[in-house]
Amino acid sequence: MSYKSMREWMGILEEQGRLKHVKREVSTEYEIAAVGKKACGKYAVVFDNPKGSNMPVVTGLTGSREFFSKALNVPISELAPHFERAQANPMECRIIEKSLAPVKEVITEDVDLTKLPIPVHHEKDSGSYITAGVLVAKNPETGEKNVSIHRLQVTDKNHLGILILPRHLMHFHRIAEKKNQPLEIAIVIGCDPITMLSSQALTPIGQDEFCIASALYGEPMELVKCETVDIEVPAHAEIVLEGKILPNVRKPEGPFGEYPKYYGPRKDREYIELTCMTTRKDPIFQTIVPATNEHLLLGGIPREGGILQLVKNAVPTTSAVHLTPGGTGRYHLVIQMDKRNEGEAKNAIFAAFGSSQEIKHVVVVDKDVDIFNPIEVNWAIATRCQADRDVFIVSGACGNKLDPSTNDGLSAKMGIDATVPMEYKGTDKFRRIQIPGEEEIDLDSYLG
């Protein structure tokens, strides 16, 4: 890979004209988020002069599938399969000396979050939030690592509120909490696209997401040991916050504008105490504007890779999957397959529901349907599906608590088989209309 840090990736975007600088002074309250949202998908934006800080802020580094395609050096159609292969074939990381790690250039145990240009993103947000912090923790019993991203609310100079959903980090924290012990953590800010993507992989407990990053780099990812906690972090990051999730402490966190484009509610949640901060000499603060394409794709593409792997295990004729942007990159999945037997579509749907509790609605289509084109998918539902035959609903399943339509996470699931019935495959009944020579027509040569 041609880069191994966020700033190297920024340099690539700048060379291609896809990174813009805002020189004027901007407020960290709403203004950075508003400009970043407007630019997302078109440009990455560096705010060189955030009010009250001499530390630049960057956002929108991966605001479209095209950006991710460039970052991984594969076609857009290969993003999920490429990630799937890396997840199936992880590569060990390499620990380097602190003297070789840029993120160790400045070290302080007097952590003061007020010196960082941490934005307020939405009007009802309860304050400043770190949204691009990659959190690293270890299982207190086994030492196995977990890497994930969580919303982190600044409560004072060295404390953060955190939303922990019922996944690996919560499991680790509960183990420590039963022993009345804190869970050591590190929060990494300013990571390249490969590190960010890998943090979102759907993995079993025990699989190290950084090893997936190594596979995507094509060489061992370089990590460095922390100062005050027994954790290894990306050596080429911009900022690392070290600390611990306190046992049996809950404090108010939220509301916060989340990826479904609604506010996550205010509740008493887990609480982090910070013990050290290490940075580059001239760090750049990274933020992700919630609910933008950058946010949705960052979670969506790795999930697609994991879901594709699991669905293919159940139904080998599966060829591709897509978590749609309209479904918040989490809730709506389209599966493409070359169906050989009746019932395969429903089996694929069951496998998809089992792969991620967030998925609510699954549509299965044939190989001739472009799963990235919502018009094509809707056409398949409209012309190949009968509701009494091809739609089924499961009630009372685990969903996502950030979905406001659920009952505290209790959700219904719906599967739609929009594939051609086997008895009509190869016949003219469902044959798409076609104009011979249409693909070769150069319209400009006719109208110029």
Protein Blocks (a to p, Z undefined) as FASTA:
>chain_A
ZZfbfklmmmmmmmnopaccdfbdcdfehjlmmmmmmmgojaccddfbbghiabdcdehk
lmcfklmmmmnopafklmmmmmmmmmmmccddddddfklmmklmpccfbdcfklpccddf
bfklgbdcdfkbccddddfklopacddddddddfbfmbccddddddfklmmmmmmmmnop
acdddddehiafklmmmmmpccdehiafklmmmmmnopacdddddfkbccdddfkbmbdc
dddddehiacdedjdddfkopacddddddddddfbdcddfbdcdddddehiaklmmmmmm
mmmmmmmmmmmmmmmmbcbdcddfkloommpccdddddfbghklmmmmmmmmmmpmkbmb
dcdddfkbcfklmklmmmmmmmmccfklmgccdehiacdfklmkbgghiacdddddfbdc
fklgoiaklgccddehklmpcfklmmZZ
